[in-house]
Amino acid sequence: MKKLNYIDLFAGAGGLSEGFVRAGFNPIAHVEMNKDACDTLKTRVAYHWLNENGKKEVYTNYLKSENKTKEEFWNEVPKEIISSVINTEISKETLSEIFKIIDSKLGKKKIDLIVGGPPCQAYSVAGRARKDMSNDPRNTLYLYYVEFLKKYQPNMFVFENVPGILSAKNGEYLEKIFESVREAGYELSLPNNKNRFLNAKDFGVLQDRKRVIIVGWKKELGLSYPNFETKENNFKILKDLFSDLKPLQNGKGTLNAVNYAKPTTEYLEQAKIRNGLDFVTQHIARPNNENDLEIYRIAVDEWNNGKRLNYAHLPERLIKHSNTKSFTNRFQVVNGQGISHTVVAHIAMDGHYYIHPDKKQNRSISVREAARIQSFPDDYFFEGSRTAAFKQIGNAVPPLMAEKIAEKIKEMI
């Protein structure tokens, strides 16, 4: 069966794309403006090429090597593989150049699918709380997405965003998106459930993560929104997701390869997180000051007694923020006996919202633990600094969720 070709717009670190590759789709191009995310994408497309061509050990050696640069690694694969990652902002000025690059990659092939979601700050509830978003240029990025639909005429598309898009400006933004897409010759739909969004936890991800997934198709195909089979999850973060990773103290760990501390688990196999390597990378925790560490211990004790920590109720000597009225949940423990709350990009700023549930370790979660909560496989390497890795992970679509979506889209096409 021929591979179906797709373009990933606003691709981030490639979580959505990873799911589509797993389902047998072929990426023609990834377009992303963030350099660190693009570097991660280049490393991942190189991995997939090496894997398909029986040269996976080249990638494994790169992960194990402490002195090989990413550029040296990228030189191990054909240039056209790396250049399929287009590091640029999508704008009126760059559109024709992006089209030109994609056309050169495409040759006589056809684009079957377009995936991606414009940056969502303009639609997020937190973003709207911070300032008036009505003039934010990110509000109209969907118009460029529509330009790609007009140009490449894929049979289908998948548009991902935050639930805030449903209510932004009383639904006005969403209405405009639907209007523009229909004018381009496509029909589209939200999930049929009462909330109109999907949750990653229903796709096997150990995280409560709500996302709006709009699916569209050419009008003449007469399709409808796919029916996703959701399943109950009985796996737990500590026992099933973190148990094979070496215990760490704050500020400790390494970006480099380290051995697993314990055998794999049923969940890690099932979710394809442990997938063949005998080591793990990026198991590194950020450093904390004594004040934060004491708050972390209190937060874990509270959590173990069935309560969330209220910042305003801390001993006065520990309170460093003048604001004790809002964001009183700024210190949160990851639920070790269940699934995690949503991992967001703010994890790049500090780890207070993602405290490790094991009080003995007394720290926030590591880069690798955050990646696992998002269902990234252990052989997925995030380029850039520790902060850059956290940001990429927080912004991503969980690959496990993306794979289930991709399988349905493949059936429909």
Buried (B, 14 or more C-beta within 10 A) or exposed (E): EEEBBBBBBBBBBBBBBBBBBBBEBBBBBBBBBBEBBBBBBBBBBBBBBBBEEEEBEBBBEBBBEEEEEBEEBBEBBEEEBBBBBBBBBBEEEBBEEBBEBBEEBBEEEEBBBBBBBBBBBBBBEEBBEEEEBEEBEBBEBBBBBBBBBEBBBBBBBBBBBBBBBBBBBEEEBBEBBBEBBBEBEBBBBBBEEEEBBBBBBBBBBBBBBBBBBBBBBBEEEEBEBBEBEBEEBEBBBBEBBBBBBBEBBBEBBBBBBBEBEEEBBEBBEEBBBBEEBEBBBBBBBBEBEEEBBBBBEBBBEBBEEEEEBEBEEBEEEEBEEEEEEEEBEBBBBBBBEBBBBBBBBBBBEBBBBBBBBBBEBBBBBBBBBBBBBBBBBBBBBBBBEBBBBBBBBBBBBBBBBBBBBBBBBBEBB
